[in-house]
Amino acid sequence: MATNRFEQVDEPQDDAITLSLSAGDGETRGRISCPADLAGGHLVNDFVSDPMPPVEAFRAAVRLANEIRAPIVVEDPQGLWQDEWGVLYREAD
């Protein structure tokens, strides 16, 4: 079976759903952001979710990406990505 690949970015992107991972106060959290223009009429305004457990955020990002047929990128400055989700890579400059 092919492994899913996700690009790591430094900030939310205008052309993709961004899964942002962060940790603080003893908790790891995920947040999803999606530009309204990317959603093809499904959203009136840009969407940013409330923080949620990272596995839940990952699954929600995948569901949204499948629904609106959009790519997912990952903002992960603290290295919280879980290998079972797929391969996280950086685009070469």
Phi, psi and omega in degrees: 000139180289142178271136176290144179239138181228133179280135175271134181232167181264347180203161178305145184252149180281343186246021182201160169284132180251124172263114181255126180251139179207160178224144178179153181054036177076010181233145171255134184227156173235150178220143181247136172232142181217121176294140180301321181299329181287334188279000175054044178091354178286336181235140176275320180239162173304144183248133171227122183284165168289156176298145180212168177304145187300321180295319178297319179295317178299311180298319179294321178296319179295317178300313180297316180299319179292322182293316184258002178057059182231153177284160175245135170240162187234127174259111188218068184292342183257005177068045183264357181305142179255125186303331181292347177280339182136194182264128175258125183226162174249134176293134178292139179286000000 
